[in-house]
Amino acid sequence: MNTIHTDVAIIGAGSAGLSAYRAAKAAGASAILIEGGAHGTTCARVGCMPSKLLIAAADAAYHAAHGAAFGVHVDGAVRIDGREVMARVKRERDRFVGFVVAGVDAMPDADKLTGYARFIDDNLLQVGDHTRVHAKSVVIATGSSPVMPAMYRALGDRAVINDDVFAWDDLPKRVAVIGAGVIGLELGQALARLGVRVSVLGARGRVGPLTDPDVRAYAQRVFSEAFHFEPRAQVESAVREGDEVRVRYVSSEGKLIEDTFDYVLVAAGRKPNVGGLALHDTSLELDDDGLPVYDALTLQAGTHPVFIAGDANGVLPLLHEAADEGRAAGTNAARYPHVEPVERRAPIAIAFTDPGIAMVGARHVDLAADSFVTGEVSFEDQGRSRVMLRNRGLMHVYVHRGSRRFVGAEWIGPDAEHIAHLLAWGLQMKLTVDEMLRMPFYHPVVEEGLRTALRDAASKLM
Ligand SMILES: Cc1cc2nc3c(=O)[nH]c(=O)nc-3n(C[C@H](O)[C@H](O)[C@H](O)COP(=O)(O)OP(=O)(O)OC[C@H]3O[C@@H](n4cnc5c(N)ncnc54)[C@H](O)[C@@H]3O)c2cc1C
């Protein structure tokens, strides 16, 4: 058994862990980065990047088939070659992964350990069966994994998760997507646009992350036209029959439906990877889910020299948040017991559907009823959106009554990923609706729709 002493041990070499490692080193500490699985990060290997590559192919297929309204016709069928689609997804994905792996390869060998880590006590880790690491402080950056309910686990290789989709060599014909969160909607719509017969079965009426009832209802209508969408399905059984899966569910309208699929893609939420860490062998206080009780500001578990960052803490499972939290956790771990709060950016979340879904700042559900006014724009008659035949969408912006400050927005609509950035920057700069309306708006652009929503909010504050 090898024994290593270090200032900071980081468990997990994903986006949070890599960022924690760099920050700990920059703070002058010695650091060991421990990775049990494949290097390359969830984002690059099986998350953000391959999903956007699949979506890009899906959008190409969609636009090739939908030019007729502009007078642009494809005489003959648009042919989607599933093998070529998946080959490009994997080829480009491997390129992105390659950049991350090259970064890891460039790190000093003495700073890297391969193997799954678990705690022996607060400051001692067992890595694989070969090494013990004594660390003055530890960063848990172990990421998250999809939840796989027992009913689907029994389907063997016919129940798949996002990781498996990006390993496909070809596209299947029929897929049931379980879960209408961001991952379910993104992958469900992409597969549907690529010619796969898709049913997206949500359970609790969710449409991605949306909490504003009007925007959610609008988005539900949009997606119901794009694929078979059941936001409130009760799945009664999923049974494997040869290489097919027979799914029986009660639809959102209360009808009993039986359908057959090649795969069930389970996208019903993710849970932090803390089960294998033997946290019960530490003196850390654990919550009901077995997660260390920690301070969301400093990411510190109690007063212990243990910090938890990225998807592992289950709070904001997004790439840029993982990187920010990793940086803060790495710095705090290096400087322990002197710890500082994470510098949080304005909240921003995007689903890369078409139309896109975006949320900035406070969620509608979290705002006190009388504290704000809602400005609205429909993108159906919005000039540039209509020019491009992308005129589907509804935006709500929320403005605080007393201060006139912009506090949040939820919407579905064209170019949502870009407008989300304008709004997030405005929020972080603490702009009032009047200050935002004094900003430039070119013509004709989709952002003019945002201006309509802001004007609507301002008029309600008169
Ligand atoms: C399909 C999909 C699409 C997504 N799209 C987006 C998007 O468009 N935009 C966005 O912002 N976010 C997106 N995300 C979320 C984003 O990918 C994650 O928030 C981010 O990758 C989390 O990084 P992390 O460092 O916390 O975890 P990870 O990158 O998963 O790193 C954790 C690492 O810890 C290792 N590990 C676990 N346990 C141990 C142990 N005991 N010992 C040693 N090593 C261990 C794992 O092997 C892993 O390498 C998406 C996620 C998915 C699944």
The ligand as a Gaussian input file, in Angstrom:
#p B3LYP/6-31G(d) Opt

LIG

0 1
 C      -26.995000      14.863000     -21.240000
 C      -26.478000      16.044000     -20.458000
 C      -26.467000      17.283000     -21.055000
 C      -25.985000      18.387000     -20.338000
 N      -25.983000      19.602000     -20.961000
 C      -25.540000      20.686000     -20.287000
 C      -25.502000      21.952000     -20.907000
 O      -25.870000      22.100000     -22.078000
 N      -25.044000      23.018000     -20.193000
 C      -24.644000      22.885000     -18.891000
 O      -24.253000      23.883000     -18.256000
 N      -24.659000      21.680000     -18.259000
 C      -25.093000      20.586000     -18.935000
 N      -25.083000      19.366000     -18.314000
 C      -24.629000      19.285000     -16.905000
 C      -23.091000      19.259000     -16.815000
 O      -22.589000      18.279000     -17.673000
 C      -22.699000      18.958000     -15.364000
 O      -23.277000      19.931000     -14.513000
 C      -21.184000      18.972000     -15.151000
 O      -20.563000      18.142000     -16.083000
 C      -20.863000      18.516000     -13.724000
 O      -19.462000      18.480000     -13.540000
 P      -18.841000      17.765000     -12.236000
 O      -17.398000      18.081000     -12.224000
 O      -19.654000      18.093000     -11.048000
 O      -19.055000      16.214000     -12.489000
 P      -18.327000      15.218000     -13.535000
 O      -17.826000      15.911000     -14.736000
 O      -19.303000      14.105000     -13.723000
 O      -17.057000      14.702000     -12.735000
 C      -17.146000      13.817000     -11.658000
 C      -16.006000      12.835000     -11.759000
 O      -15.862000      12.174000     -10.514000
 C      -15.486000      10.823000     -10.762000
 N      -15.794000      10.060000      -9.551000
 C      -17.019000       9.796000      -9.025000
 N      -16.880000       9.143000      -7.847000
 C      -15.547000       8.991000      -7.637000
 C      -14.783000       8.411000      -6.585000
 N      -15.355000       7.868000      -5.514000
 N      -13.435000       8.416000      -6.706000
 C      -12.816000       8.975000      -7.788000
 N      -13.501000       9.551000      -8.791000
 C      -14.846000       9.560000      -8.719000
 C      -16.306000      10.453000     -11.974000
 O      -15.746000       9.345000     -12.639000
 C      -16.233000      11.748000     -12.791000
 O      -15.170000      11.734000     -13.708000
 C      -25.525000      18.234000     -19.004000
 C      -25.520000      16.965000     -18.410000
 C      -25.978000      15.883000     -19.121000
 C      -25.953000      14.518000     -18.477000

